[in-house]
Amino acid sequence: MTIELTLPDMTCGHCVKTVTQVVQQLDPAARVQADLPHHKVTVETSASADSVKAALAEEGYPASN
């Protein structure tokens, strides 16, 4: 499944690394592509969208969509 999210609080390379790690804790095989200037992330994962959003929000990166 491909999930596209806008993460307004993702502002730097460290944020991208943290977001990637959070997603890969849910699904180690997940692929994460970040568009830092637009605060967007595309996730290819077998995890549900709700679980990805919840994990990111818990880590301080709530999705705006």
PQR file of N, CA, C, O and H, with PARSE charges and radii, in Angstrom:
ATOM      1  N   MET A   1       0.837  -1.162   0.000 -0.4000 1.5000
ATOM      2  CA  MET A   1       0.000   0.000   0.000 -0.0000 2.0000
ATOM      3  C   MET A   1       0.892   1.239   0.000  0.5500 1.7000
ATOM      4  O   MET A   1       1.925   1.274   0.669 -0.5500 1.4000
ATOM      5  N   THR A   2       0.487   2.237  -0.746 -0.4000 1.5000
ATOM      6  CA  THR A   2       1.204   3.512  -0.773 -0.0000 2.0000
ATOM      7  C   THR A   2       0.394   4.547  -0.014  0.5500 1.7000
ATOM      8  O   THR A   2      -0.797   4.734  -0.262 -0.5500 1.4000
ATOM      9  H   THR A   2      -0.352   2.209  -1.289  0.4000 1.0000
ATOM     10  N   ILE A   3       1.063   5.215   0.914 -0.4000 1.5000
ATOM     11  CA  ILE A   3       0.428   6.233   1.744 -0.0000 2.0000
ATOM     12  C   ILE A   3       1.164   7.544   1.505  0.5500 1.7000
ATOM     13  O   ILE A   3       2.391   7.594   1.594 -0.5500 1.4000
ATOM     14  H   ILE A   3       2.030   5.064   1.115  0.4000 1.0000
ATOM     15  N   GLU A   4       0.418   8.606   1.201 -0.4000 1.5000
ATOM     16  CA  GLU A   4       1.018   9.925   1.040 -0.0000 2.0000
ATOM     17  C   GLU A   4       0.536  10.802   2.180  0.5500 1.7000
ATOM     18  O   GLU A   4      -0.666  10.930   2.417 -0.5500 1.4000
ATOM     19  H   GLU A   4      -0.578   8.564   1.129  0.4000 1.0000
ATOM     20  N   LEU A   5       1.495  11.412   2.891 -0.4000 1.5000
ATOM     21  CA  LEU A   5       1.163  12.231   4.048 -0.0000 2.0000
ATOM     22  C   LEU A   5       1.869  13.574   3.970  0.5500 1.7000
ATOM     23  O   LEU A   5       2.959  13.691   3.409 -0.5500 1.4000
ATOM     24  H   LEU A   5       2.471  11.308   2.698  0.4000 1.0000
ATOM     25  N   THR A   6       1.235  14.575   4.538 -0.4000 1.5000
ATOM     26  CA  THR A   6       1.873  15.866   4.730 -0.0000 2.0000
ATOM     27  C   THR A   6       2.206  15.978   6.208  0.5500 1.7000
ATOM     28  O   THR A   6       1.330  15.873   7.067 -0.5500 1.4000
ATOM     29  H   THR A   6       0.351  14.480   4.994  0.4000 1.0000
ATOM     30  N   LEU A   7       3.487  16.192   6.490 -0.4000 1.5000
ATOM     31  CA  LEU A   7       3.976  16.292   7.867 -0.0000 2.0000
ATOM     32  C   LEU A   7       4.565  17.692   8.064  0.5500 1.7000
ATOM     33  O   LEU A   7       5.757  17.895   7.833 -0.5500 1.4000
ATOM     34  H   LEU A   7       4.198  16.278   5.792  0.4000 1.0000
ATOM     35  N   PRO A   8       3.741  18.663   8.489 -0.5600 1.5000
ATOM     36  CA  PRO A   8       4.215  20.050   8.608  0.2800 2.0000
ATOM     37  C   PRO A   8       5.429  20.212   9.527  0.5500 1.7000
ATOM     38  O   PRO A   8       6.220  21.137   9.344 -0.5500 1.4000
ATOM     39  N   ASP A   9       5.582  19.327  10.507 -0.4000 1.5000
ATOM     40  CA  ASP A   9       6.686  19.449  11.456 -0.0000 2.0000
ATOM     41  C   ASP A   9       7.975  18.781  10.986  0.5500 1.7000
ATOM     42  O   ASP A   9       8.979  18.809  11.698 -0.5500 1.4000
ATOM     43  H   ASP A   9       4.940  18.576  10.655  0.4000 1.0000
ATOM     44  N   MET A  10       7.959  18.186   9.803 -0.4000 1.5000
ATOM     45  CA  MET A  10       9.160  17.572   9.233 -0.0000 2.0000
ATOM     46  C   MET A  10       9.916  18.675   8.488  0.5500 1.7000
ATOM     47  O   MET A  10       9.546  19.049   7.375 -0.5500 1.4000
ATOM     48  H   MET A  10       7.144  18.163   9.224  0.4000 1.0000
ATOM     49  N   THR A  11      10.984  19.192   9.117 -0.4000 1.5000
ATOM     50  CA  THR A  11      11.643  20.382   8.581 -0.0000 2.0000
ATOM     51  C   THR A  11      13.118  20.219   8.252  0.5500 1.7000
ATOM     52  O   THR A  11      13.725  21.133   7.693 -0.5500 1.4000
ATOM     53  H   THR A  11      11.285  18.887  10.021  0.4000 1.0000
ATOM     54  N   CYS A  12      13.714  19.068   8.590 -0.4000 1.5000
ATOM     55  CA  CYS A  12      15.153  18.921   8.359 -0.0000 2.0000
ATOM     56  C   CYS A  12      15.507  17.458   8.094  0.5500 1.7000
ATOM     57  O   CYS A  12      14.656  16.572   8.170 -0.5500 1.4000
ATOM     58  H   CYS A  12      13.221  18.326   9.044  0.4000 1.0000
ATOM     59  N   GLY A  13      16.760  17.232   7.788 -0.4000 1.5000
ATOM     60  CA  GLY A  13      17.222  15.877   7.517 -0.0000 2.0000
ATOM     61  C   GLY A  13      17.070  14.952   8.711  0.5500 1.7000
ATOM     62  O   GLY A  13      16.784  13.766   8.544 -0.5500 1.4000
ATOM     63  H   GLY A  13      17.451  17.952   7.726  0.4000 1.0000
ATOM     64  N   HIS A  14      17.257  15.473   9.901 -0.4000 1.5000
ATOM     65  CA  HIS A  14      17.082  14.652  11.111 -0.0000 2.0000
ATOM     66  C   HIS A  14      15.632  14.203  11.224  0.5500 1.7000
ATOM     67  O   HIS A  14      15.357  13.066  11.606 -0.5500 1.4000
ATOM     68  H   HIS A  14      17.490  16.436  10.036  0.4000 1.0000
ATOM     69  N   CYS A  15      14.705  15.095  10.892 -0.4000 1.5000
ATOM     70  CA  CYS A  15      13.281  14.742  10.911 -0.0000 2.0000
ATOM     71  C   CYS A  15      12.992  13.602   9.935  0.5500 1.7000
ATOM     72  O   CYS A  15      12.264  12.666  10.263 -0.5500 1.4000
ATOM     73  H   CYS A  15      14.928  16.019  10.582  0.4000 1.0000
ATOM     74  N   VAL A  16      13.561  13.685   8.749 -0.4000 1.5000
ATOM     75  CA  VAL A  16      13.358  12.643   7.739 -0.0000 2.0000
ATOM     76  C   VAL A  16      13.865  11.306   8.267  0.5500 1.7000
ATOM     77  O   VAL A  16      13.206  10.279   8.103 -0.5500 1.4000
ATOM     78  H   VAL A  16      14.153  14.445   8.482  0.4000 1.0000
ATOM     79  N   LYS A  17      15.032  11.320   8.899 -0.4000 1.5000
ATOM     80  CA  LYS A  17      15.603  10.094   9.455 -0.0000 2.0000
ATOM     81  C   LYS A  17      14.691   9.518  10.531  0.5500 1.7000
ATOM     82  O   LYS A  17      14.465   8.308  10.574 -0.5500 1.4000
ATOM     83  H   LYS A  17      15.567  12.154   9.032  0.4000 1.0000
ATOM     84  N   THR A  18      14.167  10.378  11.396 -0.4000 1.5000
ATOM     85  CA  THR A  18      13.278   9.923  12.464 -0.0000 2.0000
ATOM     86  C   THR A  18      11.991   9.351  11.889  0.5500 1.7000
ATOM     87  O   THR A  18      11.541   8.291  12.322 -0.5500 1.4000
ATOM     88  H   THR A  18      14.350  11.361  11.361  0.4000 1.0000
ATOM     89  N   VAL A  19      11.394  10.034  10.923 -0.4000 1.5000
ATOM     90  CA  VAL A  19      10.160   9.557  10.289 -0.0000 2.0000
ATOM     91  C   VAL A  19      10.405   8.194   9.655  0.5500 1.7000
ATOM     92  O   VAL A  19       9.585   7.288   9.797 -0.5500 1.4000
ATOM     93  H   VAL A  19      11.759  10.895  10.571  0.4000 1.0000
ATOM     94  N   THR A  20      11.524   8.043   8.958 -0.4000 1.5000
ATOM     95  CA  THR A  20      11.860   6.766   8.321 -0.0000 2.0000
ATOM     96  C   THR A  20      11.993   5.660   9.359  0.5500 1.7000
ATOM     97  O   THR A  20      11.481   4.558   9.164 -0.5500 1.4000
ATOM     98  H   THR A  20      12.191   8.779   8.842  0.4000 1.0000
ATOM     99  N   GLN A  21      12.677   5.948  10.458 -0.4000 1.5000
ATOM    100  CA  GLN A  21      12.857   4.947  11.505 -0.0000 2.0000
ATOM    101  C   GLN A  21      11.528   4.542  12.134  0.5500 1.7000
ATOM    102  O   GLN A  21      11.306   3.364  12.411 -0.5500 1.4000
ATOM    103  H   GLN A  21      13.093   6.844  10.617  0.4000 1.0000
ATOM    104  N   VAL A  22      10.652   5.504  12.359 -0.4000 1.5000
ATOM    105  CA  VAL A  22       9.340   5.205  12.953 -0.0000 2.0000
ATOM    106  C   VAL A  22       8.557   4.265  12.043  0.5500 1.7000
ATOM    107  O   VAL A  22       7.990   3.274  12.503 -0.5500 1.4000
ATOM    108  H   VAL A  22      10.833   6.461  12.134  0.4000 1.0000
ATOM    109  N   VAL A  23       8.529   4.578  10.757 -0.4000 1.5000
ATOM    110  CA  VAL A  23       7.790   3.743   9.802 -0.0000 2.0000
ATOM    111  C   VAL A  23       8.421   2.346   9.733  0.5500 1.7000
ATOM    112  O   VAL A  23       7.703   1.348   9.691 -0.5500 1.4000
ATOM    113  H   VAL A  23       8.990   5.383  10.383  0.4000 1.0000
ATOM    114  N   GLN A  24       9.741   2.270   9.722 -0.4000 1.5000
ATOM    115  CA  GLN A  24      10.400   0.974   9.593 -0.0000 2.0000
ATOM    116  C   GLN A  24      10.332   0.147  10.871  0.5500 1.7000
ATOM    117  O   GLN A  24      10.591  -1.056  10.836 -0.5500 1.4000
ATOM    118  H   GLN A  24      10.325   3.081   9.756  0.4000 1.0000
ATOM    119  N   GLN A  25       9.992   0.761  11.990 -0.4000 1.5000
ATOM    120  CA  GLN A  25       9.731  -0.027  13.193 -0.0000 2.0000
ATOM    121  C   GLN A  25       8.417  -0.791  13.045  0.5500 1.7000
ATOM    122  O   GLN A  25       8.270  -1.898  13.562 -0.5500 1.4000
ATOM    123  H   GLN A  25       9.782   1.739  12.018  0.4000 1.0000
ATOM    124  N   LEU A  26       7.466  -0.189  12.334 -0.4000 1.5000
ATOM    125  CA  LEU A  26       6.190  -0.868  12.066 -0.0000 2.0000
ATOM    126  C   LEU A  26       6.353  -1.942  10.995  0.5500 1.7000
ATOM    127  O   LEU A  26       5.805  -3.039  11.104 -0.5500 1.4000
ATOM    128  H   LEU A  26       7.585   0.711  11.913  0.4000 1.0000
ATOM    129  N   ASP A  27       7.113  -1.606   9.963 -0.4000 1.5000
ATOM    130  CA  ASP A  27       7.303  -2.495   8.822 -0.0000 2.0000
ATOM    131  C   ASP A  27       8.749  -2.348   8.344  0.5500 1.7000
ATOM    132  O   ASP A  27       9.059  -1.407   7.612 -0.5500 1.4000
ATOM    133  H   ASP A  27       7.558  -0.715   9.873  0.4000 1.0000
ATOM    134  N   PRO A  28       9.641  -3.265   8.747 -0.5600 1.5000
ATOM    135  CA  PRO A  28      11.051  -3.151   8.370  0.2800 2.0000
ATOM    136  C   PRO A  28      11.297  -3.091   6.863  0.5500 1.7000
ATOM    137  O   PRO A  28      12.336  -2.594   6.428 -0.5500 1.4000
ATOM    138  N   ALA A  29      10.368  -3.584   6.074 -0.4000 1.5000
ATOM    139  CA  ALA A  29      10.533  -3.572   4.622 -0.0000 2.0000
ATOM    140  C   ALA A  29       9.952  -2.312   3.975  0.5500 1.7000
ATOM    141  O   ALA A  29      10.002  -2.169   2.754 -0.5500 1.4000
ATOM    142  H   ALA A  29       9.524  -3.987   6.427  0.4000 1.0000
ATOM    143  N   ALA A  30       9.407  -1.406   4.772 -0.4000 1.5000
ATOM    144  CA  ALA A  30       8.778  -0.200   4.235 -0.0000 2.0000
ATOM    145  C   ALA A  30       9.799   0.673   3.519  0.5500 1.7000
ATOM    146  O   ALA A  30      10.972   0.730   3.889 -0.5500 1.4000
ATOM    147  H   ALA A  30       9.366  -1.522   5.765  0.4000 1.0000
ATOM    148  N   ARG A  31       9.315   1.351   2.485 -0.4000 1.5000
ATOM    149  CA  ARG A  31      10.133   2.315   1.758 -0.0000 2.0000
ATOM    150  C   ARG A  31       9.555   3.696   1.998  0.5500 1.7000
ATOM    151  O   ARG A  31       8.347   3.900   1.876 -0.5500 1.4000
ATOM    152  H   ARG A  31       8.362   1.305   2.186  0.4000 1.0000
ATOM    153  N   VAL A  32      10.414   4.641   2.337 -0.4000 1.5000
ATOM    154  CA  VAL A  32       9.975   5.998   2.656 -0.0000 2.0000
ATOM    155  C   VAL A  32      10.700   6.968   1.731  0.5500 1.7000
ATOM    156  O   VAL A  32      11.926   6.941   1.623 -0.5500 1.4000
ATOM    157  H   VAL A  32      11.395   4.475   2.436  0.4000 1.0000
ATOM    158  N   GLN A  33       9.927   7.824   1.065 -0.4000 1.5000
ATOM    159  CA  GLN A  33      10.495   8.878   0.226 -0.0000 2.0000
ATOM    160  C   GLN A  33       9.993  10.204   0.773  0.5500 1.7000
ATOM    161  O   GLN A  33       8.787  10.409   0.913 -0.5500 1.4000
ATOM    162  H   GLN A  33       8.931   7.846   1.153  0.4000 1.0000
ATOM    163  N   ALA A  34      10.918  11.102   1.082 -0.4000 1.5000
ATOM    164  CA  ALA A  34      10.551  12.388   1.655 -0.0000 2.0000
ATOM    165  C   ALA A  34      10.762  13.515   0.652  0.5500 1.7000
ATOM    166  O   ALA A  34      11.747  13.538  -0.085 -0.5500 1.4000
ATOM    167  H   ALA A  34      11.898  10.935   0.968  0.4000 1.0000
ATOM    168  N   ASP A  35       9.824  14.439   0.642 -0.4000 1.5000
ATOM    169  CA  ASP A  35       9.921  15.683  -0.123 -0.0000 2.0000
ATOM    170  C   ASP A  35       9.976  16.788   0.928  0.5500 1.7000
ATOM    171  O   ASP A  35       8.961  17.390   1.278 -0.5500 1.4000
ATOM    172  H   ASP A  35       9.023  14.420   1.241  0.4000 1.0000
ATOM    173  N   LEU A  36      11.180  17.035   1.416 -0.4000 1.5000
ATOM    174  CA  LEU A  36      11.361  17.943   2.542 -0.0000 2.0000
ATOM    175  C   LEU A  36      10.842  19.360   2.284  0.5500 1.7000
ATOM    176  O   LEU A  36      10.173  19.914   3.157 -0.5500 1.4000
ATOM    177  H   LEU A  36      12.005  16.546   1.132  0.4000 1.0000
ATOM    178  N   PRO A  37      11.120  19.975   1.126 -0.5600 1.5000
ATOM    179  CA  PRO A  37      10.633  21.345   0.913  0.2800 2.0000
ATOM    180  C   PRO A  37       9.112  21.469   1.008  0.5500 1.7000
ATOM    181  O   PRO A  37       8.596  22.520   1.388 -0.5500 1.4000
ATOM    182  N   HIS A  38       8.397  20.399   0.663 -0.4000 1.5000
ATOM    183  CA  HIS A  38       6.928  20.434   0.696 -0.0000 2.0000
ATOM    184  C   HIS A  38       6.356  19.701   1.911  0.5500 1.7000
ATOM    185  O   HIS A  38       5.138  19.592   2.053 -0.5500 1.4000
ATOM    186  H   HIS A  38       8.816  19.546   0.354  0.4000 1.0000
ATOM    187  N   HIS A  39       7.232  19.200   2.785 -0.4000 1.5000
ATOM    188  CA  HIS A  39       6.824  18.502   4.011 -0.0000 2.0000
ATOM    189  C   HIS A  39       5.949  17.282   3.714  0.5500 1.7000
ATOM    190  O   HIS A  39       5.029  16.969   4.470 -0.5500 1.4000
ATOM    191  H   HIS A  39       8.221  19.288   2.669  0.4000 1.0000
ATOM    192  N   LYS A  40       6.244  16.602   2.613 -0.4000 1.5000
ATOM    193  CA  LYS A  40       5.457  15.435   2.223 -0.0000 2.0000
ATOM    194  C   LYS A  40       6.306  14.173   2.307  0.5500 1.7000
ATOM    195  O   LYS A  40       7.521  14.199   2.116 -0.5500 1.4000
ATOM    196  H   LYS A  40       6.992  16.856   1.999  0.4000 1.0000
ATOM    197  N   VAL A  41       5.629  13.075   2.597 -0.4000 1.5000
ATOM    198  CA  VAL A  41       6.304  11.792   2.649 -0.0000 2.0000
ATOM    199  C   VAL A  41       5.421  10.761   1.962  0.5500 1.7000
ATOM    200  O   VAL A  41       4.204  10.750   2.142 -0.5500 1.4000
ATOM    201  H   VAL A  41       4.641  13.053   2.753  0.4000 1.0000
ATOM    202  N   THR A  42       6.051   9.890   1.169 -0.4000 1.5000
ATOM    203  CA  THR A  42       5.360   8.787   0.520 -0.0000 2.0000
ATOM    204  C   THR A  42       5.914   7.502   1.114  0.5500 1.7000
ATOM    205  O   THR A  42       7.123   7.271   1.120 -0.5500 1.4000
ATOM    206  H   THR A  42       7.041   9.898   1.023  0.4000 1.0000
ATOM    207  N   VAL A  43       5.008   6.671   1.615 -0.4000 1.5000
ATOM    208  CA  VAL A  43       5.403   5.450   2.307 -0.0000 2.0000
ATOM    209  C   VAL A  43       4.812   4.262   1.575  0.5500 1.7000
ATOM    210  O   VAL A  43       3.605   4.214   1.338 -0.5500 1.4000
ATOM    211  H   VAL A  43       4.026   6.859   1.610  0.4000 1.0000
ATOM    212  N   GLU A  44       5.651   3.302   1.215 -0.4000 1.5000
ATOM    213  CA  GLU A  44       5.187   2.026   0.667 -0.0000 2.0000
ATOM    214  C   GLU A  44       5.352   1.009   1.781  0.5500 1.7000
ATOM    215  O   GLU A  44       6.471   0.706   2.195 -0.5500 1.4000
ATOM    216  H   GLU A  44       6.631   3.340   1.407  0.4000 1.0000
ATOM    217  N   THR A  45       4.231   0.483   2.266 -0.4000 1.5000
ATOM    218  CA  THR A  45       4.276  -0.382   3.433 -0.0000 2.0000
ATOM    219  C   THR A  45       3.118  -1.366   3.447  0.5500 1.7000
ATOM    220  O   THR A  45       2.109  -1.175   2.769 -0.5500 1.4000
ATOM    221  H   THR A  45       3.322   0.729   1.929  0.4000 1.0000
ATOM    222  N   SER A  46       3.284  -2.414   4.228 -0.4000 1.5000
ATOM    223  CA  SER A  46       2.178  -3.352   4.446 -0.0000 2.0000
ATOM    224  C   SER A  46       1.395  -2.967   5.699  0.5500 1.7000
ATOM    225  O   SER A  46       0.352  -3.554   5.984 -0.5500 1.4000
ATOM    226  H   SER A  46       4.104  -2.569   4.779  0.4000 1.0000
ATOM    227  N   ALA A  47       1.896  -1.980   6.448 -0.4000 1.5000
ATOM    228  CA  ALA A  47       1.181  -1.501   7.641 -0.0000 2.0000
ATOM    229  C   ALA A  47      -0.008  -0.638   7.216  0.5500 1.7000
ATOM    230  O   ALA A  47      -0.017  -0.067   6.125 -0.5500 1.4000
ATOM    231  H   ALA A  47       2.744  -1.503   6.216  0.4000 1.0000
ATOM    232  N   SER A  48      -0.996  -0.556   8.083 -0.4000 1.5000
ATOM    233  CA  SER A  48      -2.174   0.248   7.764 -0.0000 2.0000
ATOM    234  C   SER A  48      -1.848   1.736   7.854  0.5500 1.7000
ATOM    235  O   SER A  48      -0.949   2.143   8.589 -0.5500 1.4000
ATOM    236  H   SER A  48      -0.988  -1.021   8.968  0.4000 1.0000
ATOM    237  N   ALA A  49      -2.589   2.535   7.100 -0.4000 1.5000
ATOM    238  CA  ALA A  49      -2.400   3.981   7.129 -0.0000 2.0000
ATOM    239  C   ALA A  49      -2.625   4.523   8.536  0.5500 1.7000
ATOM    240  O   ALA A  49      -1.895   5.404   8.991 -0.5500 1.4000
ATOM    241  H   ALA A  49      -3.319   2.204   6.503  0.4000 1.0000
ATOM    242  N   ASP A  50      -3.633   3.996   9.218 -0.4000 1.5000
ATOM    243  CA  ASP A  50      -3.926   4.472  10.572 -0.0000 2.0000
ATOM    244  C   ASP A  50      -2.776   4.192  11.526  0.5500 1.7000
ATOM    245  O   ASP A  50      -2.456   5.033  12.366 -0.5500 1.4000
ATOM    246  H   ASP A  50      -4.225   3.281   8.848  0.4000 1.0000
ATOM    247  N   SER A  51      -2.151   3.024  11.413 -0.4000 1.5000
ATOM    248  CA  SER A  51      -1.047   2.707  12.320 -0.0000 2.0000
ATOM    249  C   SER A  51       0.179   3.570  12.021  0.5500 1.7000
ATOM    250  O   SER A  51       0.898   3.967  12.938 -0.5500 1.4000
ATOM    251  H   SER A  51      -2.411   2.341  10.731  0.4000 1.0000
ATOM    252  N   VAL A  52       0.418   3.859  10.746 -0.4000 1.5000
ATOM    253  CA  VAL A  52       1.534   4.727  10.375 -0.0000 2.0000
ATOM    254  C   VAL A  52       1.288   6.133  10.911  0.5500 1.7000
ATOM    255  O   VAL A  52       2.180   6.736  11.506 -0.5500 1.4000
ATOM    256  H   VAL A  52      -0.166   3.536  10.001  0.4000 1.0000
ATOM    257  N   LYS A  53       0.081   6.657  10.701 -0.4000 1.5000
ATOM    258  CA  LYS A  53      -0.249   8.000  11.195 -0.0000 2.0000
ATOM    259  C   LYS A  53      -0.141   8.081  12.708  0.5500 1.7000
ATOM    260  O   LYS A  53       0.385   9.057  13.241 -0.5500 1.4000
ATOM    261  H   LYS A  53      -0.644   6.167  10.217  0.4000 1.0000
ATOM    262  N   ALA A  54      -0.633   7.067  13.404 -0.4000 1.5000
ATOM    263  CA  ALA A  54      -0.591   7.058  14.867 -0.0000 2.0000
ATOM    264  C   ALA A  54       0.844   7.030  15.371  0.5500 1.7000
ATOM    265  O   ALA A  54       1.185   7.753  16.307 -0.5500 1.4000
ATOM    266  H   ALA A  54      -1.061   6.274  12.971  0.4000 1.0000
ATOM    267  N   ALA A  55       1.683   6.208  14.765 -0.4000 1.5000
ATOM    268  CA  ALA A  55       3.080   6.109  15.193 -0.0000 2.0000
ATOM    269  C   ALA A  55       3.818   7.424  14.948  0.5500 1.7000
ATOM    270  O   ALA A  55       4.607   7.860  15.786 -0.5500 1.4000
ATOM    271  H   ALA A  55       1.405   5.620  14.005  0.4000 1.0000
ATOM    272  N   LEU A  56       3.566   8.047  13.814 -0.4000 1.5000
ATOM    273  CA  LEU A  56       4.214   9.326  13.511 -0.0000 2.0000
ATOM    274  C   LEU A  56       3.740  10.422  14.457  0.5500 1.7000
ATOM    275  O   LEU A  56       4.543  11.234  14.916 -0.5500 1.4000
ATOM    276  H   LEU A  56       2.925   7.693  13.133  0.4000 1.0000
ATOM    277  N   ALA A  57       2.452  10.451  14.748 -0.4000 1.5000
ATOM    278  CA  ALA A  57       1.910  11.452  15.668 -0.0000 2.0000
ATOM    279  C   ALA A  57       2.508  11.288  17.062  0.5500 1.7000
ATOM    280  O   ALA A  57       2.835  12.270  17.728 -0.5500 1.4000
ATOM    281  H   ALA A  57       1.799   9.792  14.374  0.4000 1.0000
ATOM    282  N   GLU A  58       2.646  10.045  17.490 -0.4000 1.5000
ATOM    283  CA  GLU A  58       3.216   9.764  18.808 -0.0000 2.0000
ATOM    284  C   GLU A  58       4.664  10.245  18.890  0.5500 1.7000
ATOM    285  O   GLU A  58       5.133  10.634  19.960 -0.5500 1.4000
ATOM    286  H   GLU A  58       2.381   9.247  16.948  0.4000 1.0000
ATOM    287  N   GLU A  59       5.365  10.217  17.767 -0.4000 1.5000
ATOM    288  CA  GLU A  59       6.767  10.631  17.730 -0.0000 2.0000
ATOM    289  C   GLU A  59       6.892  12.147  17.523  0.5500 1.7000
ATOM    290  O   GLU A  59       8.002  12.680  17.548 -0.5500 1.4000
ATOM    291  H   GLU A  59       4.984   9.901  16.898  0.4000 1.0000
ATOM    292  N   GLY A  60       5.770  12.844  17.320 -0.4000 1.5000
ATOM    293  CA  GLY A  60       5.811  14.297  17.178 -0.0000 2.0000
ATOM    294  C   GLY A  60       5.651  14.795  15.761  0.5500 1.7000
ATOM    295  O   GLY A  60       5.919  15.963  15.479 -0.5500 1.4000
ATOM    296  H   GLY A  60       4.869  12.412  17.300  0.4000 1.0000
ATOM    297  N   TYR A  61       5.218  13.929  14.866 -0.4000 1.5000
ATOM    298  CA  TYR A  61       5.025  14.298  13.461 -0.0000 2.0000
ATOM    299  C   TYR A  61       3.592  13.988  13.019  0.5500 1.7000
ATOM    300  O   TYR A  61       3.381  13.094  12.200 -0.5500 1.4000
ATOM    301  H   TYR A  61       5.000  12.980  15.095  0.4000 1.0000
ATOM    302  N   PRO A  62       2.614  14.712  13.551 -0.5600 1.5000
ATOM    303  CA  PRO A  62       1.221  14.445  13.151  0.2800 2.0000
ATOM    304  C   PRO A  62       0.987  14.847  11.686  0.5500 1.7000
ATOM    305  O   PRO A  62       1.459  15.888  11.231 -0.5500 1.4000
ATOM    306  N   ALA A  63       0.261  14.011  10.975 -0.4000 1.5000
ATOM    307  CA  ALA A  63      -0.065  14.281   9.581 -0.0000 2.0000
ATOM    308  C   ALA A  63      -1.210  15.274   9.516  0.5500 1.7000
ATOM    309  O   ALA A  63      -2.141  15.220  10.319 -0.5500 1.4000
ATOM    310  H   ALA A  63      -0.123  13.165  11.345  0.4000 1.0000
ATOM    311  N   SER A  64      -1.130  16.183   8.549 -0.4000 1.5000
ATOM    312  CA  SER A  64      -2.197  17.160   8.381 -0.0000 2.0000
ATOM    313  C   SER A  64      -3.255  16.672   7.394  0.5500 1.7000
ATOM    314  O   SER A  64      -4.197  17.403   7.088 -0.5500 1.4000
ATOM    315  H   SER A  64      -0.373  16.226   7.896  0.4000 1.0000
ATOM    316  N   ASN A  65      -3.109  15.454   6.896 -0.4000 1.5000
ATOM    317  CA  ASN A  65      -4.111  14.905   5.965 -0.0000 2.0000
ATOM    318  C   ASN A  65      -4.438  13.485   6.343  0.5500 1.7000
ATOM    319  O   ASN A  65      -5.258  12.845   5.686 -0.5500 1.4000
ATOM    320  H   ASN A  65      -2.343  14.860   7.145  0.4000 1.0000
TER
END
